[in-house]
Amino acid sequence: DSTLLASHLSHILNDSVLLAGKNDSLQQQIIVNQQKDKIIERLKALSQLRIEHNVAGKLSERISPNLKYLATNLSISGQLNGTDIALLREMINNGSLKHLDVENAQIVRGGDKYYGDNIIKEDNVIGDYFFVDCTRLLSIIFPHTITRIGYHAFKGCSGLTAINIPNSVTSIEYDAFYGCSGLTSISIPNSVTTIGNSAFSGCSGLTSVHITDLAAWCRVSFSNTSANPLDYAHHLYLNGEEVKELTIPSSMTIIRRYAFLGCSGLTSINIPNSVKSIENSAFMRCI
C-alpha cells in the first residue's frame, strides 16, 4: 500500500536525522539509508502501473484509491468508457499521472459523464473535451482504433510535447489541440482527410510536422489557417527528411487551400502539369 510505504519512508527519514544528530555509528547510518533507498525504489515501481483487459467502467476497481494519486505512468489495454475517462482526468488533475499509454485500449460508448454533460456517444472516438485543460499530461499514446479526435479534446493541454496520431484517424475536429503551447512536433497520418477550425491554434511551440505521403497531405481539407500546424511549425518532414525542394506528385490534380501555409522551410516548388487547380492560400506565407 502506497500510504503505508510513504509513512514508513517518512519515519525512516526522521530516524536518519535523529541518528545523525546523535553521532551514531556510520554502520547504523548506512543501514538507514539502505532502507530508505529500498522504499524509494518501491514507490517508483508503484508509480508505473499497467492494467490489462480492463472492462468498460471498471478501471476504478483495478486501481486502488491510494495508487490512483501516486501513478505517474499508466498503460491500459481493454475497454474504456466515460466512467473510466472521468477517473483518468482525476488522476491527471488531482494526482501525479503524466504519461498515458492507451494504444491497446478501445474507447466504447456509454458510462458516466466525464466532463460537464459530455458522455461517450460512439465507439472508437476521442470524445469532445476528453482531456481539456489537463495541463499536467505530458504524453499520450492513442488507441490504434480511433477514427476521430473530437473538438476541444486536448484544448489547453500545454504540457504535451509531441503527438503521434494513428493511421486510423480520418478527422480532427475544431479546437482539438487549441492552446497546446508545449507541442514541438506532430505526426499527421495519411488517413486524415479533414482538420477543423483552429485545431492547432495557439500551438506556438511547434517546430515540425511529420507526414509519410505528400499526395495525401495535398488532399487534406483545412478549415482555416490555424487548422494547419504548419502555420506555427514552418517545417514539413516527409518520411523523416525535411521538405525543402517541394515536388508535387504527378498524380495530383488539385492542391487544397492552406496545404503549405507558413512552410517557410521551402526553397523551391515544382508543380506538374497534372495539377489543374491550386486553391486559395495554398502557399500563403511560404516566404
Disulfide bonds with the S-S distance in Angstrom:
none
